[in-house]
Amino acid sequence: MTKAILRWATPLLALFVLGPAASRLVGLLRASDGSEDVTLLVNTTPALGAAVALGIVGLALVAALPASRALGARVGLTIAGLTLAWAAWYTAPISILARSHDGAGLLIALAIEGVLMLVVGLAMVLAIVRVGATIEGDPLCAPVGEQLRKTFKTGAGLAAMGGAIGATVVIAWFVAREPLSGQLVFAGFLAGIGAGSVGIWCGSFVGGDVPPLATIVGVLLVAVLAPVLGMFWPGGDALRAAVVSDAIPGPVRLQSLDVLVGATLGAPIGLGWVGSMLDGAERATGRNTSSA
């Protein structure tokens, strides 16, 4: 009975209470002209922005932790993503920010913000995975320490991470085409699905156990890599001209919260799709071997 209540109550809580509250936290930040065209660190009070980042993640955990405890880490991550999507919707796209900021300084600030959300976001993901209920056949339920070791110290983990990074960048390139907050959140979501799918495939080609956490880490790394890419293409000095000509690469358009939505709301879907296909293929191989 408790599980049934949580299965229905936590998404509603995230969508209609925690998410709007997270967006109101973003609304506390102001640009130098008094507008709400801000990100977590690109505003007049970056220290407040860092506190807002912690507040948003804290709100996401309010529903995600009990959902994970009762229903598994995959569900917990999804619930967190629903809350984060509200906050991501209220951050300004880079095409608007570039009009009132120095290009190089803006990209550096966004890269620092990416580092912040990489650290905070990974801590949130690890907390959700650590308390998650054990679900039979779900590798995301493996101990956190084991998953981290496999992520950074095995070929399968590194390949999965690299595949997730590549998939996120490529999908964002094609989907994030317009300077619209909704489209950018959706691009992050789709990129997360692709990263979860491609990451697991890449890891399975190398061999060994593929840690699902590696694909999530790969997506989170794009929060840092996207602004770094922007420093080279189109480049800090050319950023404003690229805005005028609508030539900003799709990955550079993603904000850190868009990436975090992809890691929590999108990646579990991709992991589930490919995981079920790989399990089916293994079972089919086992049946063929036994029949022979």
N, C-alpha and C positions, 0 to 999 in steps of 0.2 A: 504493500500500500504506500509506504513512504517513497519507494522508488518511482511509483506511478505519479505521485504528487510532484516530486522533484522534476520528473521528465517534462511535465507540462508547466510547472510554476517557474522554473529557472529561466527558460527562454523568454517568458512573458516579463519576468522581473528585469532581465537584461534589456529587452527591447523597449519597454515602456516606463521604466523607472531609472535603472542604473545608466543606461545609454544617454537619455536626456540629461541626467545629472552630470555625466562626463562632458557632454557638449557645453553645459553651462560653465564648467571649469575652464574650458578653452575660451569661452566668452569673457573671462576675466582679463585676458591679455589684450593689449592694445598696441597698435602701430604708432609710429611717431606722429602721424597725422590724425590720430584719434580713431582711426577705423579699426575694424576687426580682421584686417588682412594680415594675419600672423601665422606663425607656427610655434612650436613649443619653445624654441630658443630665438627665433627671429621676431623680436618684439622689443618694447622699451624696457622690460624687466625680465631678463633671462633667468634670474634666480627664481622669480615667481613661476616662470615657465617650467623650470626643473621640478618645482614643488607640484605644479599642475600635472606633470608627467607621472609623478609618484601617486598623486591622487587618482588619476585615471586608471592606472594599473590596480590600485587598491579597490576601486569600485568594481573593476572587472573580476577581481578575485572573490568579491562578496558572494556572487552566485556561482562562479566557476568552481570554487573549492568544494562546496557541498555536492555539486553535480558530479564532479570528478570522483569524490569519495564514494558516492552511491552508484554511479553509472559508468565510471571509467574515465580515463584521462582524455580520450578522444572527444567525449561529450563535453567535458570540462573546458577543453580548448575552444570548442565551438561556441559555448556560452560566453567565454571571455571575448571572443571575436565579435559577437553581436554588440557587446558594450563598446568595444573599441571602435567599431564602425561609425557610431554616432560622433565620437570625438574626431575621427579622421575626416568626416564630412565637413567639419567646421574649420579646418585648417586651409590656408590660402594656397593656391597653386603657384608654382615658381614663376609662371608667366606674369602674374600680378605683382609678386614680390620684386621681380627684377626691375620694375619700372621706378621703384623708389630706393633701391639699394645698389651699392657697387657690386658688380657681378662676382668678382673674385672673393670679396668679403662675404657675400651671401652664400656662395658654395662652401666656403670654409665653415661658416656657421651651421649650414645644413649637415655637413660631414660630422661636426662635433655633436650635433643633435642625433645623428645616426648612431654614433658611438654610445650616447646616453641610452637611446632606446634599445640598442643591441644588448647592453648590460641589463637594463631594467626588464626588457621583454624576455630575455633568456631566464632571468631569475623568476619571473612570473610563470613561464612555461615549466621550468624545473619544479616549482612548487606544485603546480597542477598535476604533473606526472608523478611526483613523489607520493601524493596522497591518493592517487587514483586507485579505484577498486581493480582487483585482478580479473581480467576478462580472458577466458580461455581462447587461445589462438591469436591474441592481439600482442604483437611484439612491443608496442608502445607501453605495455604494462611491465616490462622488464625493469629491474632496479636502475635508478638514475645513474649511479656510479658506473655500472656496467655499460649503459648506453653511451655515457660520455667517453669512456675509455675506447669503445669501439668506434665512436665518431672521429676521434682525433688520432687514434693509434693503429687503425687498420685500413687496409687498402679499400675495402668495401665502404667504410665510413667516409673516407676522403672522396671516393668516387661519387657517392651519393650526395655529399655536400657540393661538390663541383657541378654535378648534374642539376641540382636544385638552383644553384646560382645562375647557370646558363639558361635554364628554362624560365626563371623569373625575368631575366633581362630580355630574352627574346619575346616572350608573351607581352611584357610591358611595352616593348618596341612597337608592336602592332596594335595593341588595344588602347594605350594611353595616347590618344591622338589629339584630344581637345583639352583646353584649360578649364575643365569642369570638375568640381570636387566629386560629384557623384560618379563620373566616369573614372576618375582616378582611384576611388575606393573599389569600384568594380574591377578595374585593371589589377589592383593588388590582390583581390579575391581570386580572379582567374589565374593570375600568375602563381598564387599559392597552390591551387589545384594542380597546375602543370608541374610545379616544382616537386610536389609530393609524388606525382606519378613518375616523372622522368628521373628524379633522384633515386627512387627505389630500383628502377630498371638499371640505371648505371651501376649502382652498387651490386646488383645481382650478377651483372656480367663479370665483375671482378672476382666474385665468389665469396663464400663465407656468409655469416649472418650480417644482414644489413640493418643497422640501427635506425629506426624511423626518426629519432631525434636529429640525425645528421641532416635530413632534408629541411627540418624546421630551422636549424642553425644556418643552413645555406640561404634560406629566404631572409632571415634576419640580417645577414651580412650585407645584403643588397642595400639596406638603409645607409650603410657607410659607403659602399662602392658606387652607388648611383651619383652622389654629389662629386665624388672623385672623378668619375667618368666625365661629368660636366666640366671639370677643370681643363680637360683635354679636348672635349668635343661637346659644345662649340668653343669652350674656353671662357675664362672669366671676363676678359675684355670684350668678347664677342657675344656675351649672353644677351644683352639688351637688344642687339641687332637681330639675334636669333629669335627673340620674342616677336619682333616686328614682322619678320619673314615667316613666322610659325615653323621654325626649323629646330626646335628643341627636341632632342631624342626622347622617345617614350620613357625609358628607364629614369632619365633625369627629372621627369615630371613627377615621379612618385615621391610623396613625402614619407617620413619615417613611420607615421601612424598607418599609412596605406600599406606599407610593407608588413607592419605588425598584424594588420588584419589578414593579410595573405598567409602569414605564418600560423595564425590561430584558427581562422575561419575556413581558409581554403585548403591548406596543406593536409589536414586530417581527411578531407574528402578524397584528395588524390591518393593518399596513403591507403585508404580503404579500398578504392577501386583496384589499384594495382596489386595490393596485398591479396585480395580475393582471387584475382586472375592467376597470380603466381601459386597460390595454394591449390587452385583447381588444376593447374598444370602439373604440380607435384603429385597430386592424388592420381591424376590420369597416368602419369609415368609409373607410379607405384603399381597401379592395376595392370598395366601392360607388362611390367616386369614379372609380376606374380603369375599372370596367365601364361607367360612364356615358359 
